[in-house]
Amino acid sequence: MTVVVTGASGHVGGNLVRALLAAGRKVRCVVREDARAIEGLDVERVRADVFDPVSLRAAFDGAEVVYHLAAKVSIEGDPDGLVHRTNVEGPRNVAAACLDARVKRLVHFSSIHAFVQRPFDERLDEDRPLVEDPREMAYDRSKAAGQREVLAAIRRGLDAVIIHPTAILGPFDFKPSPVGQVLLDLYHRRLPSLVAGGFDWVDVRDVVAGAMAAEQRGRTGRNYLLSGEWKSVVELAAIAGEVTGVRPPRFVAPFWLARLGAPFMTAFARVTGRRPLYTSDSLHALESNRRICCDRAVAELGYTHRPLRETVADAYAWFREAGMLAPPKDA
């Protein structure tokens, strides 16, 4: 049985492909440029673009299952429209190609950000409404709109399930991911300060296991939240310090101060070509709901998640093995 993975060269994609291969599955990877995450793996590679329905139809030909991971993550808005195009037109084209190719099941990766986060003091589960407010982050709006495209295809006969991971970290993070970059920056002492707030952090391997369980046991049209542990940025940095022996920054910028500095961080990043330390969007995301509930995934998929400290330790172990950890200047 052929399984197709779009976004196979990303952090989640690289882990998913490895798990599928370990399960004895035949994997076809849809790739574009950077394919480090799947180098040396026994997979079929095809070139296709989520903006090109014809290429998707060819990529899905003969496949029984498609995992759609390809997406555009942004903490800097959507100045060129690529976030909307990738995260809305992409799922629309993927769903249509799945119908055309008679794919038996689509597993669509949405996000916790697709759901309205407020009120923060009430449980957030799959019954929360999807984001619609134009004042919300462009990324959040795009993930909600992309999910609506998949739901529309389900009404036309597509068999699909939708998963919603929280903030993902863990091994095989080649590029690295935004959260992986934070871990690297903490180790290399590149962060002048921390910021207030926090998020629900989940291991990439647990997300992959949850997605594979959703493929096998998920109910058509169902959403499944795949969460881990809510920790503040300060707590995450402390765990990183315990694992690496590198002391995290002592200063924690309150939200009001960080918001004042966000435009300057963004402008500096554009000049230097580096990721900004934080942006207005990322600060907005860190004002997050602490009561994210994965009970549905636990009950219907057998979902579990490991302790965050184990995830952080394994992420750093992989970074070290990959040669991405220079000796710290001092601990």
N, C-alpha and C positions, 0 to 999 in steps of 0.2 A: 504494500500500500504506500503510495507516494504522498508525502506530506510537504507542502510548500510553506516556506517562511519568508515573508517580506520583512525588510529591516533586519536581515540575518546578520549583518555586520555590526550591529549595535551591541550595547552591553547586555540587554535582555536576550537579544537574538543569538549572540554567541553562546550564552548559557543554555538557551532553549535547544539549539542545534545539538549541543553536546549531550543533553539529556535525552533527546529523541534518538540519537545514534546509540546511546547506551541501552535504550529500550528495544533496539533492533529495528528501528524504523528506517525507511528509505527517504532521504531528505533532499529536497530541491531548494536551493537558496536563491532568492532574488537579491541581486547585488547591483551596486552602481560603481563607486570608486574604491573606497577604503574597505578592504576585505581582510584586514589583519585578524579579526575575531574568528574567522573560519579557516585560516591558513592551515594546511596540512590535514584537514578533516576529509573524510571519505564522503563527500557530498557532490551532488550535481549543481553546477552554477548556471544561472541564466541571467541575462541582462533584461531588465524591464523597468518601467517608470510608472508610478501611480497616476501620472497625468496622461498616460498613453493607454487607453483601454485595449487597443489591439495587442500591445505587447503583454499586457496582463492576461488576456485571454489565451495567448500562446503559452505563457508561463504556467498557467493553471491547467493546461490540457492534460487529462489523464490523472489528475490529482483527486484524492478523496477528501483530504482535509487541507485547509489553508489557515495559517496563523498570520494575522495581519498586525505587524508591529511597526511598520514604517510610519514615522511621525516626525513632526518638527516641534521640538521643545524650545520654549523661549521665555526668558525673564526680562526681555527688553522690548515687549510689545510686538507689533507686527508692521514695521515701517514699509516693507516691500510687498506685503500681502502673502508672503510665502507660508506663513503659519496657517492662515485660513485655507489656502489652496491645498496644502499637504494634508491637513487634518480634517478637512471637510470634503473637498473633491476627491481626495485619495480614497477614503472609505466608500464613497459613492461609486467610484470606478471599480474598486476591489469587489464590492458586493455584486455589482452588475456582472463582472467577469465570472464570479463564482456561480451565479445563476446560469450564465451562458455555457459554462464548462461543466455544469451539473455536479459541482462539488458537493459532497455529502454534508460537510459541516465547516463553518467558518468560526474561528475563535478570534474575536476582535478585542484588541487591547485599547481600552479607553483609559480613564484616569480618575483618581479621587477628585481631581480638580473639575471634573464635569458636573459634579453635584454642588448645589448651593451649600456653602459652609456654615453660614449663620442660621439659627442661633448657635453659638459655640457651646452653650451649657446644656444642649439637648443632644441625645444620641444621633449620630449620623449613620444611617444604613441605606440600603438600596431603595428605600421608599422616599428618600429626599428628592425634591424636584431637580431637574437639570437646569444649569445656568442659562439665563436668558437676558439678564440685565446688561445693557450696552456699557455700563460703567465698570463691569467686571473685567478681569485680565483677558487680553486677547487670546491667550493660550486656553484659558478655562472655557471661553465661549466657543472656541474652535473644537475642543474635545466634545463638548455637549452637542454641537451641531453635527459633528461627525457621527456621533452615536445615533442621532436621529436619522441619519442616512441609512445606517445599518438596520434600525428598527423598521424603516419604510420598506427595505428589501425583504425583511422577515414577513411583512404583511403580503408581499408578492410571492411568498413561497420559499424563501431562503431559510435553511436551517443554520442558525447562528446563536452563539452565546457571547456575552460581553463581560470582560473582567476589568476591575478597577484597582490597580495597585496604588499604594501610597508612595512615599519617597524611597527609591530603590538604591541599594548599595550592596557591594560584595565583589567576589573575584571575577576574573576575565573581563576587566574594565579597561580595554585597550586605549580608548581615545583621549582621556577618560571622560566619564559622565560628569555632570555638574556636582553631584554629591561626592563622587570619587575625587574630583579636583579639590574639594574642600579638605578631604582627608590628606591628600598630598600637600596642600598648602599648610595645614597644621603641622605636619611632620617637618617640612622645610622652613618653618617659621616665617612664612610669607604674609601672615595675617597680622596687621597691627592691632586689631581688636576683634572681639566677638560682637554679635548683635543679639538683642533680646528676641524672645519668641522661640518657637520650636515646631516640630512636625512629627508625624507618625512615620517611622523608618522601618523598612522591611527588607529582608534578604532576597537578593535576586533569585537564588535557588528555590526559595519557598514560593516566590511568584511563579516561577517556571513549573514547579510541581502542582501548584493550584491551577494553572492554565491547562496543563495536560489532564488533570482530573476533570476540569470543565469540559474538555473535548470528549472525554469518555462518559461522564455522568451528568453533565450540566443539562438543564432543561432548556429547550428552544425558547429564545427570547428573554432568558433570565439574565440579570446582572449579578455579578459576584464581587464583593469587596474583598481584596486581599491585603490585609494590614499586618502591622507588627507591633512595635512599641512606640508610644509617644514619649519623646524626650526633648528637652530644651536644647538649643544650640550649645549652651554652656555644659549641659550634661553629656552631650555627644562629644564635645571637645575633651572633657574630663576622661571619658572612656578611651578616647584616642591616646591621651597622654599616659594612661595606665598601661595600655598595650605597647606603646613605643618608647616610653620613658622620656618623651619630649614634652616639656611643660607648655600648656596652651597659654595664649594671651590672658593677662589678668583683667584688662579693661573690657567691660561689656557696655556697648553703646545702647542707650535706651532708644525706643522707637522714634521719639521726636527728634533726637539728634541724628539718627541714621537717615531719617527722611530728609532732613536738611542737606545732608551730604550726598544723597543718592544721585541727583543730577550731575554733580561733579565727578562721581565715580564712573557714571556712564560715559561722560565726555572724555575722561582720561583713558578709559578702556578703548574707545574708538580711535584715539590718537595712537595708542601703543599697540593695538591689535590684540590685546589680552582680554580675557573675560573680566567683567567688572566684579569687584569684591561683593557688591550687592547692588540691587536696583530697586526702584519703587515697586515693581512687580514682585520681586523676591521677598521684600519686606511684607508686602500684602499677604503672600503665601504663608509666611511664618506666623501670622496672626491666625492660627489654625484651630480647628476643632480637636479637642483631646479625647472625645468619646466616639471614636470611629469603631464601628461594630462589624465583625466578620462572622457573626453567628450563622448566617445563611451558608457561607462557604464551608464552615466547620460541619454543619449538619448534612449538607447535600453532597459535598465534595470530599469530606474527610480532611479538610485543610488544617495545617498546623504551621506555626512559625517558630523559629529558634530565637534564643536570647540575642539582643543587640550586641552585647560584648563579643559573643562568638563571631558574629558577622563582621564586626570591625577588625577583630584579630585576623580572620581569614582574608579580608580585603588587603590588609597590610602585608600579610604573608605572600599573597599573590603579587602585589606591587613590588615586593623585594625580589621575588623570583624573576619578575619581568624586567628587572634592572631599572625601575622607576623611583627607587629610593636612594638618593645620595646619602653618604654619611652625614648625620646631623651636625651642625656647627657646634652646638653644645646643648646639653639637655638641662 
